[in-house]
Amino acid sequence: MGRTQEGPGGARRRAAPPPEHARLPAAATRLAALAGYRALFAKAYPGEPINVDTIAKAMAVFQRSVISNDSAFDRWLAGDTQALTPEQYRGFKVFSDPAKGNCAACHSGGNFTDNGFHNVGLKTADPGRFNIRKVAAMKGAFKTPTLRDIELTAPYFHNGAAETLRDVVEYYNRGGEDRSNVSPDIKPLNLSAQEKDELVAFLRSLTGKQVPVVRPVLPE
């Protein structure tokens, strides 16, 4: 689901920021000009220059330290039968049911992602994974994101096409927009208004305990 276009009901759009990969070479040049960063990178990655690869390594190390757990759903799985509200539990059933939300077809496992690439029917000129893998099914396909902490990461889809979780649910309920190369798992859901509310409630149950990230004092 992650930046903005027009959502149902005329939801406001925000322009998607430039792709991160376009910023990295400029960032590498800036960091390499700072003696403090040169010293830190030399210690972390001896003999390697400050470039896109070493920045990516450093970012990956940080990202692996950010762990989402202790959500209401985690507590429910651990045996706390009161951790989910009745509405959230019904939303979990909608989420899991192949005849209802069918969300688990892609958002599976403990991290709620199959780590695969799928075309979910967005109207976009971005070829997605096809840039890397020249297979017809990869045209317009993007990696399935985790749903952990999803209520904190709006806007949604790779281009920010949805402002809210309800917008996302409405989008999937319609079966997407561009059916020309859509994944076979994307189809109209025909959910009731109550089922949509329940599904959103379940998604919010995936928000874990937030650990503050203190911005460090950056070297010059």
C-alpha positions, 0 to 999 in steps of 0.5 A, spaced: 500 500 500 505 508 499 504 517 495 497 521 492 492 522 486 485 524 487 481 519 491 474 517 492 470 523 493 475 528 490 480 527 496 486 531 495 492 529 491 499 530 493 505 530 488 509 524 489 517 526 491 522 524 486 524 517 486 529 515 492 534 512 487 535 519 483 537 522 490 542 518 492 548 520 487 547 527 490 547 525 497 553 521 496 557 527 493 555 531 499 557 526 504 563 525 501 565 532 502 564 532 510 570 530 514 566 527 519 562 523 515 568 520 511 571 518 518 564 514 520 564 511 513 571 509 513 570 506 520 564 502 518 566 500 511 573 500 511 577 501 504 570 503 501 568 509 498 562 513 500 557 512 494 550 509 493 552 502 495 555 504 502 549 509 503 544 503 501 548 498 506 548 504 512 540 505 510 539 497 510 542 497 517 538 502 520 532 499 517 533 492 520 533 496 527 526 498 526 521 493 528 514 493 529 511 488 534 506 488 540 500 490 536 493 489 538 494 483 533 500 480 535 497 480 542 491 476 540 496 471 536 499 470 543 493 468 546 490 475 549 483 474 546 481 481 548 486 484 544 482 485 538 475 489 538 469 485 535 470 489 529 477 488 528 476 481 529 471 481 524 475 485 519 481 480 520 476 475 517 474 479 511 482 480 510 483 472 510 477 470 506 478 469 499 471 470 498 471 477 501 477 481 502 482 476 499 488 480 502 492 475 505 493 472 497 499 477 497 499 480 504 501 474 508 506 471 513 508 475 520 510 481 516 504 481 511 507 481 505 509 475 500 515 479 498 512 479 491 511 484 485 504 485 483 500 489 478 494 492 482 491 495 477 493 502 478 493 507 472 500 509 472 506 510 466 511 507 471 513 500 468 515 498 475 518 491 476 518 491 468 524 496 469 528 490 472 525 484 469 522 484 462 517 479 463 510 481 461 507 480 468 511 485 471 509 491 467 506 496 472 508 491 478 510 493 484 513 490 491 507 488 496 509 492 502 508 490 509 502 492 512 505 493 519 504 500 522 500 501 515 495 507 519 502 511 520 504 511 513 499 515 508 499 516 503 498 509 500 500 506 493 507 507 490 505 513 487 501 516 493 494 515 489 490 514 496 490 518 502 487 514 507 486 506 509 478 507 507 481 510 500 485 503 499 479 499 501 475 502 496 480 502 491 480 494 491 473 494 492 472 496 485 477 491 483 482 497 481 482 501 475 486 499 469 485 492 468 489 491 462 495 487 466 492 486 472 494 481 477 488 475 477 488 476 485 485 483 483 478 483 482 471 487 485 470 485 492 463 487 493 464 488 500 458 492 504 459 498 508 460 495 514 465 490 512 469 496 509 469 499 516 471 492 519 477 491 514 480 498 516 479 497 523 483 490 522 488 494 519 489 499 524 490 493 529 497 492 526 500 498 529 505 496 534 508 500 539 512 506 537 519 507 539 522 514 538 527 515 533 532 520 536 535 524 530 542 524 531 547 530 531 550 530 524 558 530 523 560 536 519 
